[in-house]
Amino acid sequence: MAAIARLAASPPRDPEAIIRLHEALLFHVAYPENAQVHRRAGELLARFPRIIRRLAAETGDLSAFDRPETAGVGGTEIATTFTFDFLRFLVRRHPESVRVDWDAFDREDRLGATFPRIVPLLEEEALADANVPYREWIDAARGRRREIAWIVKRFESLPLADGERAELFDGMGLPVVWNLSGPESRTLARAPERALYAHPEPLLARRDVDLSRTLASGPLRLRRLSPLEAGRRLDFARDATGVRYRELYGFTYGDSSTALATHAGRGLELTLMGLPPERRLPLRAGYAAFATKNGVPVAYVEGLALFDRIEVGFNVYYTFREGESAWIYATILKLFYEALGVTSFSVDPYQIGYENEEAIGSGAFWFYRKLGFQSTSAALRRAIAREEETLAQDANRRTPSRLLRRFAEHGMIFDAAGRFADWEKFHVRRIGLAVGRRTASKFGGDAAAARASAVDRVAKSLRIAPPGPSAAGRRAFESLALVLDLLPGLPRWSREEKALAAKILRAKGSRDETAYLRLMRRHGRMRAGMVKLGGGG
């Protein structure tokens, strides 16, 4: 508290010192020693937009705040290229804070190919002349309307499917500037919090966390959010990722009607949501979860589930990596375990350090290994065991980076149900490649013909009528049919197995994809066939 008081009396003027102060204060809001520290740190953070304005006036240089680990400070701007769908969200939520960054745009040829769709007669110059004053044309067509909002609205009105519209817009690479002058900034972002949880004792370290015990502990209290509250939380999560130069598919397209939340203790609030039918993956069920600590955004996670397995991508924001990361991660896995029924947790090699030097530098491999994850490579499991023996004998040893890079060549799994061997060699890509090879050999590479044939064959085998070509759920049916058509003996499945398979096909396009997961876990024959196919069998 005394250190905070000294800083309040004389805040630093050097950009790097300002950043260090900002991160320390933000950490103390999320992990305060007591209520007084929490309150005082929050008060000082509220002064940061003024501090940044003063720094900009004195130096004109805020480049220190542009790095991924420092971006998002209140009073700064971020300049980047967002997808059309995320930009639509920004224009809706922050209409006066976003503008086109014309100074950074150098692809006027793309404007000539695209903007004639929304600016009348623009093709008169765009198709024939050089040095077209595109902004003058845009200004004439939009009148007094805000430029970026007008552009987005005009693209929304084009008679195209959502995906085609987004593809057309994203192809321009139109950069924008987002002024972080309000509560969307990292500095001021706060979710409504319950009673403050203070940390007078040392924080939970990784050695304090036992993942098996966490999963087996008393159940979380899950509650379904109202549409209004879920929408607010989804917007909050989008803000928190966007100000850090990130987009997460599960937030950009999150389905607020599926949102669940839980107060997990120690000031941790978790929110989980799925995807709407039109944005789902062909096979895996997609989820995103968001974590706040005493109201401060601290982490997010993406999960892709199939049967009892989920691939987990976890990210703790830079500021909070010395906080209770292992406990938060274990609690998020418990959320997946209870809300989705998954029991096998898979980590991609990138998360461990494959072509990811940040993960190598942070020792990400040992984060997962000490929680009980095992490598999917038998050879690496032996090498890891040797390194663990060496570390036990030499307390001063640090695993060399070259060895960590080797350990990261394969993914890792924590399996709570004793089915590690089922998923050891599995990769969903192998299923897609098998479908591709069949499409090439049987249909000359014609994907539409392959889909039509699979739908017909699977529908006949299961004795059901498929959805019509334009019906809801048709795409999901087609994609699953392509895989079911590869499973041996489908026509000879029992009546009960066929009936359950039909329910699974329908559930993929239902309101909540979790029903699809639950049904899949009941179909042992389908699970065995897909596991074998994805394992290279």
Disulfide bonds with the S-S distance in Angstrom:
none
